[in-house]
């Protein structure tokens, strides 16, 4: 039963992640190719756009959180801020060795795994550790 619920959560998270990824990817290209913003800064800005979408949809759909107040968005933001740093430096590292979108996909994949585990077991856990 627990494995089934984790699978359902992951499928929902993954689906929302695809939407968030498309938002991230779209803004990455707009910032870099249209506005000519530095490639690494473009990645940071685009990540924030995906972040906002991810919070709203995962809270309501994936984890069905009813929590009110500041602690849940604070914990979510802390997790995503941490993974944004990981995402940024992973991208910066990979771009030294790979071209094209490999650094983008590598950085995004790593941060997605960390985010799911953090959301499932820390941020949206029914008895929150941070309250």
Secondary structure, DSSP 8 states (H G I E B T S, - for coil): -HHHHHHHHHHHHHHHHHHHHHHHHHHHHIIIIIS---HHHHHHHHHHHHHHHHHHHIIIIIS-----SSHHHHHHHHHHHHHHHHHHHHHHHHTTT--TTHHHHHHHHHHHHHHHHHIIIIIS-SS-TT-
